[in-house]
Amino acid sequence: MIVIGIDPGSIVTGIGIVQQTQMGLRLVTQCEIRTRAYRTFNDKLKKIYDEILKLVALYSPTHISLETIFFSNNVQSALKLGHVRGCVLALAISQNLNILEYSPKQVKRIITGNGNASKEQVAYMVRIKLHPSTSEFSRIAYGWWRLLSSDALSTKNIEKRINTCLENNITTFDHADIYGSYQCEAYFGRVLKQIPSLRNQIELVTKSGIKLVHPDFPERKRKIYDLHSTHIVQSLEASLRKFGTDYVDVLLIHRPNPLCDFEDCAKGLTSVVETGKAKYVGVSNFSAWEFETLQSFLSIQLVTNQLEISLCNLKSFTDGSLHKCIERRATPMAWSPLGGGKMLLEPYDELGRKRLDMLVMLSRKYECNITQLALAWLLLHPANILPIIGTNQTRRIAEASYAVQIKLGEEDWFELWEVSTGARIP
Ligand SMILES: NC(=O)c1ccc[n+]([C@@H]2O[C@H](COP(=O)([O-])OP(=O)(O)OC[C@H]3O[C@@H](n4cnc5c(N)ncnc54)[C@H](OP(=O)(O)O)[C@@H]3O)[C@@H](O)[C@H]2O)c1
C-alpha cells in the first residue's frame, strides 16, 4: 500500500509519500508545494493540483490521507483551506484514490498520546530515519565514549543514565568497540543483560576498524586501522557478546584507512547485514570521496557518516562531507556537538569569546541555555544532523534534549556562523 499524505495550505502544502512494506512503513519521498509567488488564488490551486497529479503519476499511491479542516478564528484562512482541500479531494476522486481523513487531534494523539499536545510537544516526539530505508532513531543520540571518566560505573548508575535518556526521548546510543579501552560496551551490556526488555526500546550504534594496543591482544605492537572483512565481523561479534544482544542497529566503520581494500571492507559490511548482526551500516570520519568509493562497492546503503560537527568545527559544511550525505539521503551524525564542552567554558581566544557572547545573547532571546542553543544550531541544518551528546551528568542530558523544541531563526543561525568562522559572509 502506498499512501500520499497531504497537509493542505494555500501558501505551503506539505506532502509525504509512505509505503507499507513487510519491514514497516517506509518514507518514499517528502516535499512541499510553495504557492506564495502565484498571483491569483486560482493559479495557486492549479499549481497544487498539477504538482500532486505529477506525484500520483510517479508513485501510484492507492490512498490519499488528508488533515481534516479545523476552524480557526480567521474565517478567510479557513475558507481558503477549504478550497485547497476541495481541489485535492477532486483530484483524489478523479484518480480513484481511497480517501483517509484525520483531524489534527488524532494526529497529535498518535504521535504523543495526547490530542491536546502543543506543536513543541509533537516536535519533541519526532524521530528520524538515518536513510529512507531505515527504521527510526531519536533526534538526539547519547554517546558513551566518556563513561570511564565518570565515577558512576555501577550497573545501577548506568541504568539510571539510560533511563534519563529514555525519559527525554533519547533512545539512540552510540558506542565503539574501543571506547573505555574496550570496556564501555560491557558496562552497558550489564544493564541490557539485567533488563532484556530494554533492547526493544533503544537503538544501538557501534563501530569497528581501530585496533588498539591492549593486553587482550598481545600480538599488536602499535595502533592501526583494520577494515578487512574478517576484522569487521570479528569485532562486531565481540561487541554483541559484550552487549548481550544478537544485533546492533548500526555498525560504523570508525575511521577511513589509507590502506583500505574497499571491496573486502564492503564484503564485511554486507555480511554483517546479511547475517542480521547489524540492521544497517555506515561510516565515521569519512570524506565525501571516501564515502562514495566505499558506497560504489556496496549494494546496500551507507546510512550515515558520523562526523565531528559543531560551532567549533565547521569543516564538514564546506568540505563536501555533509553534502555527500544529503546527496545519498544519509543522515549525518555529529560527534562532539558541543566541541567536547570547550565552547561552553571560558574561551581561550578572541573567536571563542565572541562565539560564547553570541550564544549567551541568543539564549536570552530563545529563553534557553547555551547548550540547547548550540544543538538547535545544528538541528536547523537541512542535512538533518543528528547530534550525539556525551555529558556524564544526567541533569545535562535532560537539558540538552530540550533543544529539539527550539526553532532557530535563519538570521540567528548566520550570526552564529559568522562569529564561529570569524568572517562576514560575502
Ligand atoms: N566517531 C568518532 O570518531 C567519535 C569521536 C568522538 C566522540 N564520538 C561520539 O560522540 C559522543 C559525544 O562526544 P563528546 O562527549 O565529545 O560530546 P559533547 O557533548 O560535545 O561533549 C561532552 C563534554 O562536554 C562537557 N559539557 C557538556 N555541557 C557542558 C557545559 N554546559 N559546560 C561545560 N562542559 C560541558 C561534558 O562534561 P560533563 O560530563 O561534566 O557534563 C563532556 O565532557 C561520544 O560519546 C561518542 O559516542 C565519536
The ligand as a Gaussian input file, in Angstrom:
#p B3LYP/6-31G(d) Opt

LIG

0 1
 N       33.101000       8.783000      15.544000
 C       34.096000       9.292000      16.224000
 O       35.248000       9.301000      15.798000
 C       33.809000       9.920000      17.560000
 C       34.804000      10.683000      18.214000
 C       34.484000      11.228000      19.440000
 C       33.224000      11.052000      20.001000
 N       32.289000      10.288000      19.347000
 C       30.944000      10.066000      19.917000
 O       30.367000      11.311000      20.200000
 C       29.904000      11.319000      21.542000
 C       29.860000      12.714000      22.071000
 O       31.147000      13.322000      22.050000
 P       31.524000      14.341000      23.209000
 O       31.450000      13.680000      24.533000
 O       32.802000      14.983000      22.853000
 O       30.298000      15.368000      23.056000
 P       29.981000      16.788000      23.642000
 O       28.576000      16.728000      24.139000
 O       30.378000      17.821000      22.654000
 O       30.961000      16.968000      24.885000
 C       30.720000      16.395000      26.124000
 C       31.679000      17.067000      27.099000
 O       31.256000      18.421000      27.252000
 C       31.111000      18.713000      28.626000
 N       29.985000      19.640000      28.782000
 C       28.721000      19.460000      28.378000
 N       27.964000      20.529000      28.733000
 C       28.773000      21.366000      29.352000
 C       28.602000      22.645000      29.937000
 N       27.422000      23.259000      29.929000
 N       29.675000      23.252000      30.481000
 C       30.871000      22.642000      30.471000
 N       31.113000      21.425000      29.929000
 C       30.072000      20.804000      29.377000
 C       30.809000      17.399000      29.276000
 O       31.181000      17.467000      30.640000
 P       30.214000      16.792000      31.756000
 O       30.334000      15.327000      31.587000
 O       30.790000      17.306000      33.044000
 O       28.840000      17.296000      31.500000
 C       31.659000      16.434000      28.477000
 O       32.982000      16.413000      28.984000
 C       30.856000      10.353000      22.247000
 O       30.334000       9.846000      23.457000
 C       30.992000       9.280000      21.217000
 O       29.879000       8.409000      21.292000
 C       32.567000       9.726000      18.138000

